[in-house]
Amino acid sequence: MAGRGLGVQGITKRYGALEAVRDLSFDVRPGEVFGFVGSNGAGKTTTMRVVLGTLTSDAGRVLWDGSPITFEVRRRIGYMPEERGLYPKMRIGEQLVYLAQLHGATQPAAAAAVARWLERFQLKDRARDELQKLSHGNQQRVQLAAALVFEPLMLVLDEPFAGLDPEAVDSMSEVLHEQAQSGIPVIFSSHQLEIVERICDRVGIIQKGRLIANGTIDELRSHGPRQLWVDAPSAPPGWVASIGGVREVRVEGSRVLLELDASADDQTILRAALATGPVREFRANLPSLLDIFREAMTESTAAAVS
Amino acid sequence: MSRLGGDGLHTVFLIARREFITRVRSRVYLVATVVLMVLLAGFIVLQAEVLNKTTTTVTVGFVGASQALAKPLAATSAGGVTIETQLVQSMSSGEDQVRSGDLDALVSGDPSGPKVEYKDQLDSTLASNLTTLVQDVVFRQALTASGVDPATIEAKVAAAGIHPVALDPNAAQQSQRQVVGIFVAALLYIALAGYGSFVATGIVQEKANRIVEILLSTVRPRQLLFGKVVGIGLVGFIQLVLVGAVGLVTVMQTRAITVPAVGVTAVLGGLLWFVLGFVFYALIYAAAGSMVSRQEDVAAVTAPIGILIIASYFVFFWVEANPSNPIGIALSLLPPFAPVLMSARMATGDAQAWQVGLSILLMLAAIGGVNALAARIYSNSVLRVGSRVRLAEAWRGRA
């Protein structure tokens, strides 16, 4: 388990009688974008705070490059809290330099990084403006810049896409990718599953404080049943019944959605379909992250009940 | 502080510098400082005026032979009374001037028994000085009549005198010192309560902004707390230095205080006790502020602290009136009251050296205790948003 990057091992956090997080473990490697998915109150923010050290867990540990994380490493984590917060009456340039210095950057390095990021976010000429004078979108950019201006060792972003317009979503995704490519672990949480699906290397699904799924999108997909869309317009109804291990799940016009169990062979199905006449469509139905999410939630709830 | 060595101190410095710069740059601070300086200088000038106003001027007119008394009478101007004399042409015009108030008295007739006319009240100093002069005139006439040269007698009389020995030379300064003491007490109470509540408000703002979450992901709660206290304290300290300097300069210029050392002691003592008192109270204000999340709730948690400071100010009036009362002395030694009471007692000159030393030692000990307490409450509460954190929870650190 002692790998590079972040390691979270068996974290449990209780607030009185409420167990916010229970025995949670996952790793995020350098260069990896890890998406944290779960409903409100599932424990995402608590987990992030434990990683940052602003909360102390009741059990478990947080590792960095295989050994317990130190204050010096934590200082250099770029963090964007779910509830955004900066000084509204402080000039953004000064504010970012100040925050960079608090994170351990020297004054010249901080000033250079702030100039670079303000340029990148097209806020260069606003450096002397108070934060409160900026538009909501620009304030969000400053908030992101605050997590970047000290060359962070890791990024931890709580709901970074919340409240962003599509353009801002794209530029945020771009920044996350760049940062990961520069070789640091990137963790973020989100409700927007299609974004997570698009930009994450790996996804963790958290429910009621427990990690119920953790893997690449492909790995998560492979857990579910194999499904096929087949469009054979000339096929008689019930043509699949004769094929072993295959079940018709849904019919849409001439298209059918088939679910295959382990014994079934998709090539057999294709031959059977071609035998009925032309085949216009034959493709694997990949479940969306939403499907996986729902599936995982139901499975885990069922497991809890039984 | 041991946990803040090296780089930790640099962080405290960064935080303190931000607090200092943003506050000193604000227009409110500039205006408040100037207003305070102007008010203090104005008060001192006014005070000096009142002191000078006790010298009244009496104008006396002389008609006819009585004019011989004019010069000697003017020479008797002394103490708080200046006597001005002028010659008047006629009785009637002199009497008109007395009625109109241009003259306080009109003297006429023979110098050995002149008539003195006045409107409704004869100035007592004038009456007694004039009487002495007239008696002197009669005395000289009698001496000359009996063949003695008045000059030899006068020389002997002039050489005679009393030998004054002051048994309590400081008593004269006492009233000045009391005024200075009240000033020091008032300034300290305003500065401690004011800057203390800035600490509480600043902390609640950071909680309300939610920036505290970002800050505490990179600095320790103690660093944030100390940086804030140092930064805001420095702002208050500089304001007091400026106001104190203006006060001292005005006092010297107007001679509102006759002994400059009194003013210097008051200013230095006041600054020392501001530093001690501020650290003590700011830590308490910080702990209280960290327990609430909204600006509206700050007043409720900080009110008891403010009351403690204001109470020491009002207690000072009683302490000052009873300088040797042991209860007053004891109160001035105890940390919550010492900043206001001891600094003011030092200004009035009532505090003895051992009392000053003991009160400083007690204060330092109290700061040590409050520091441990406040840092713990602050660390446990500052990230908790929502309803007010109860004291027991803040202490234990668990919900």
Boltz contact constraints between the chains, C-beta under 6 A:
constraints:
  - contact:
      token1: [A, 15]
      token2: [B, 399]
      max_distance: 6.0
  - contact:
      token1: [A, 16]
      token2: [B, 399]
      max_distance: 6.0
  - contact:
      token1: [A, 52]
      token2: [B, 217]
      max_distance: 6.0
  - contact:
      token1: [A, 54]
      token2: [B, 216]
      max_distance: 6.0
  - contact:
      token1: [A, 54]
      token2: [B, 217]
      max_distance: 6.0
  - contact:
      token1: [A, 54]
      token2: [B, 383]
      max_distance: 6.0
  - contact:
      token1: [A, 75]
      token2: [B, 218]
      max_distance: 6.0
  - contact:
      token1: [A, 79]
      token2: [B, 217]
      max_distance: 6.0
  - contact:
      token1: [A, 81]
      token2: [B, 213]
      max_distance: 6.0
  - contact:
      token1: [A, 83]
      token2: [B, 210]
      max_distance: 6.0
  - contact:
      token1: [A, 85]
      token2: [B, 209]
      max_distance: 6.0
  - contact:
      token1: [A, 85]
      token2: [B, 210]
      max_distance: 6.0
  - contact:
      token1: [A, 85]
      token2: [B, 211]
      max_distance: 6.0
  - contact:
      token1: [A, 86]
      token2: [B, 211]
      max_distance: 6.0
  - contact:
      token1: [A, 98]
      token2: [B, 18]
      max_distance: 6.0
  - contact:
      token1: [A, 101]
      token2: [B, 14]
      max_distance: 6.0
  - contact:
      token1: [A, 102]
      token2: [B, 14]
      max_distance: 6.0
  - contact:
      token1: [A, 102]
      token2: [B, 218]
      max_distance: 6.0
  - contact:
      token1: [A, 102]
      token2: [B, 219]
      max_distance: 6.0
  - contact:
      token1: [A, 103]
      token2: [B, 218]
      max_distance: 6.0
